[in-house]
Amino acid sequence: MLSVSVIIPAYNHAPFLPWAVKSALAQSLRPLEVIVVDDGSTDDTAEVLRPYEGRVRVLRQPNRGVAAARNAGAAVASGELLAFLDADDAWLPAKLERQAARAAAEPELGLVHCGVVEVDGQGRARAAYLDGMEGWVFREMLLFRRRVILGGGSAAVVPRAVFERGGGFDERLSTSADWDLYYRIARRYRVGFVPELLVRYRVHAGNMHWNVHAMARDMLTAYALAFSEADPDLQALRRSAYGRLHSMLAGSFFGVGEYRQFAKHAMASLAMRPGQVGYFAGYPVRALRRCLSASRAG
C-alpha cells in the first residue's frame, strides 16, 4: 500500500482540532505521519495539541494563510500520497485505505476524492453528497453546473509527485486555493472518486466560504489563471464559464444581503449568457417565498 502523509493546517480552531487529529490517527491505513501546521494561532491550539506529542508533528509559523500552511506541511512530508484535512473537519476510519487503494490501482490519477457528509457546528449530519465526478473533469469545474470535486480541502488525496509538479497551493488565494490546485491537477490528469461517505465536513460561522468577497476575488483570480492558457478548446468555454461563475457569485451575494454586488455579478453574467434574464428576475420572488416559509415554520 502507498504511504500517506496527513497535513492539517490549523488557525484558531482549537475547539475542533482534536476531532480532526483523532480521526487522522484512527485511520485503518495508518498514516506515515500526521503533520499539524499551526498558522500563527492565538487561541489554545498549542495546549490542545500537547496530548498528541510523539504521535503528531507540529510545525509553527507566523500567520500566512491556509495555502501557505498546507504548502509548509507538504514541504516536509515524506509520504507517497498527501492527504489534506482542515482543522474543523474529520475523516471516517476507512478514508485513507480506500483512497490509497484506488491511487495504487490507477497510478495515472492526479487525485482521488470521496463522498462527504456535511455536519453542523455540533457535529450533527445535515446533508450527504455522493455525486462527485471522476475522469477528465476540468471542463465541468470551469462550467459550474454541478458539484465536481467534493469536500473542499479535506477530501482529496494527491500523489506527492503530482503536487510538486503542479507547484502546490497558490499562496495568493485563501477560500479558493483548493479549487485552484484541483483544477490545475484535473487539467493534466484524470481524477478518481471513491463513492463512499468518508469525510465529515463541518459547516459553522467560522468557515472561510462565508467570506463572499474573498471567494469572489479568489475565484476570479483562479479563472484568469485558468484562461491564460491559449488552448482554443479551452478558450471556447470562456463565455459560458464566466457567465456561470458570475451567476454563482451573484447568488452568493444575494444570500448574504449584498444586493449591489448581486446586481454587479448578475449583470456580468447576463453579458455572457443573456438567456438568464428570467432567472435573475426571479430572485426577489424566491427570497420572499423563503421568508414566508421561515415565518410559518417559526
N, C-alpha and C positions, 0 to 999 in steps of 0.2 A: 504494500500500500504506500502511496505517496505521503511524504511527511508534510505537516501543516504547521505554519506559524500563525498564531492568532494575534491580531493587533487591535487594541481597544483605545481609541482616543477619548480623553476624559477632560471636560472642563465644567466645573461646578455642578456635577451630577452625583454628589456623594450619596444622596438617599437611594438612588437607583443602581449605583455602581456594583454593589455586592451581587445583585441579581444577575448582572452581565458576567461578572468574573466567575461566579459559581457555575453558571451554565456552560462556560468555556471549559472549566476544569472537569465537568461531569460528562464530557463527550465520550461516546462509546469508542470512537477512534481518538486515542489520547494525543493531544497536540504535542508537537515537538517543543513548543514554548508558548507562553502567553505573555505578551508584552503590553503593558498599560503605559500610555504616553500621557502624563499629567501636563496639560497645556496651560500652565500658569494658573491653576485653580486657586481660588481664595476661600473656599469653603473647607469642609472636613475631609476632603479627598485623601490626604496623606494618612490621616488616622484610620479611615475606612480600609485602606489598603494594607495597613500594618499586619493584620492577622494572616495575610497571604504571603508574607515574606518567605522566600525559599521555593515557593510554587509559582510566583509571578515575578517577572522582571519589570521594574518600574523605571521609566525614563522621565525626567522632569525638564521642562523648558519654559521660557517666558511665553506668554500667550501669543500665538502666531496663527491661530485658526485651525479648523478641523483638517483641512487638506495638508497643512504643514505637519500636523501631529501624525496623521496617517503615514506620510512620507518618512518621517523620522523613525517610526516603528519599522517600516519596510526596509529602511536602510541598514538596520542591524539584524534583521530576520534571517534565519538560516534555512527555513523550510522550502520544499519544492513548490508548495502552494501557499498563498497568502489569503487569510480569511479575516475580513474586517468586521468588527462588531461595535456599534455605537454603545456608549456607556449607559443609555437608558433602555436598551433592548436586551433580548435574551434568546438563546437557542434551545431547541429541544435536543435530547441526548444523541439522536442519530444523525444530526445535520452534517457534521464533517465526514462521517463514514459514508453517507450516501453520495455526497458531492465528490469526495476523493475517489470513490469507485468509478463514478462517471468520467472524471477527468483522466483516470488511469486507462479506462477502456477506450477513450477517444482523445488522444494526446494533441490532436489538432485544434481542440476547442480553446477559445480565448478566455472564456469564463464560464462558470456554472452557477446558476441561481436556483431558487426553490420557492415553494409556496410560503405564504405569510399569514399569520393571524394578527389582526390589529387589536390591541388592548387599550384600555383607558389608563388613567394615572394610577388606579388601584390594581391594575393587572387583570381586569375583567374583560373577557372577549367581546369585541364589538362587531367584527366582520372577519371573513376569511377569504383569501384570494389564491386561487389555483390556476389563474388564466395567464400565466407567464408564457412568453414565446421562446422559441429556440430556432436555430438555423441562422440564416443571414437576416438579421433583424434591424440593421441600421436605418433602412428606409422608414420602417414603422416608428422607430424612435423619433425621427425628424417630423413625421406627419401627425403625431399626437392624436391618433384616432382611438387608441386603446392603451391599456397597460402593456408594457413590453418586458422590461427587466424589473422584477419585484424587489421590495424590501429596502430601498434606499442604500445606505452604506452598510447594511447588516446581513444581506442575503447572498452576496456574491463571493465566490472563491475564484482566485485568479492565479494562474501559474506565475511564479516569481519572474521567470524569464520574459513572459509577456508583459508583466507590469514594468519591468526595467526597460524593455524595448520601447514601450509606449510613453515613457517619461514620467510615469506616476501621476499623482493628482496635481492639477493646476492650482498653485497656491494663491492665485489671484481670486479664486472662487470660493464660496462658502456653501450656500444652500444647494447649489447645483454641481458641486465638484464631483460627486459620484456619477451623475448623469453624463457629464463631460468625459470622464475617463471611460465609462462603459461604452459611450458612443465611439470613441477612438478605437477601442478594442473591437467593437462589433463591426467597424468599417473594414477591418483587416482579417477577422477571424469569425468562424461560426460560434454561436452561443449555445450552451447546453442548459436544459431545465430539468429539475427533479420535481415531479408533480406531487409533492408531499408537503404538509404544513409543518415546517421545521424552524420557523422564526417567529418570535413574538415581538411585534413592532409596537412600541408604546407611543400613544398619542396623548400629549399633555401640553399645558400652556407654554412650556419652555422649548418646544420643538422649533427648530430653525425655519421650518416651512411656513410658520405663521408670519414671518417677516416677508411680506409680499413684495416690498420694494427691493429687498436684496435678491429675492428669487427672480424678479423681472430683470434686474441688472445682470445677474449671473447667466440666465438663460439666453438673453440677447447677446452676451459676450460669447457664450458657447456656440450659438448658432452662427455668429460671424466667423468664428474659427472653423466651424464645420464647412461653411460655404465658401471659405477662402480657397478650397480645392477646385481646380479648374475642370474637373471631370464633367463633360456635357451631360451625362446621365444624372449626375448629382444636381447640376445646375437646373435641370428640367423640373426638379422638385421644389425649387426655391419659393415660388409664389404660394403654392399650396401649403408648404411647410410653415412659412412665416405667417400666412393667414390663420392657420390653426393655432400657432403659438400665441399670436396676439388675441385670439378668441379665448384661449385658456387663461391668459393673463387678465383679460377683461373680466371674466367670470370670477377670478380670484379677488380682484379689487372690488367688484360689486359685493362679494361675500363679506368683506370687512368694512363696507360702507364708504369706500373712497370712490365716489361717483365721478369725479373729474378724471381720475386715472382710468376708471372703467370706460368713460367716453373716449378717451385718448386711444386706448388699445382697441376698442370696438371700431373706431374709425380706421385705424391702421389695418385691422382685419378685413374690413369691408373693401378697402382699397385693393386688397389682394384677392378677396373672394366676395364679390358683390351680392351673390345669391343669399347671403346670410342676413339680409335686412330684417326679415320676419323674425328670425331667431333672436336678434338683439332687441327688437321692439318688444318682444315678449318678456324680457327680464323683469320690468316692474310688475307685470301680472303675476309672474311666478313668485316674486318676493311677497306680494300681497297674500297669495294663497298660503305660503309658508307661515306668515304672521297669523293669519286666521286659524290655520291648523294648530299652531302652537297655543293660541289663546283658548281654543276649545279644549285642548289637552290639559291646559292648566286649570 
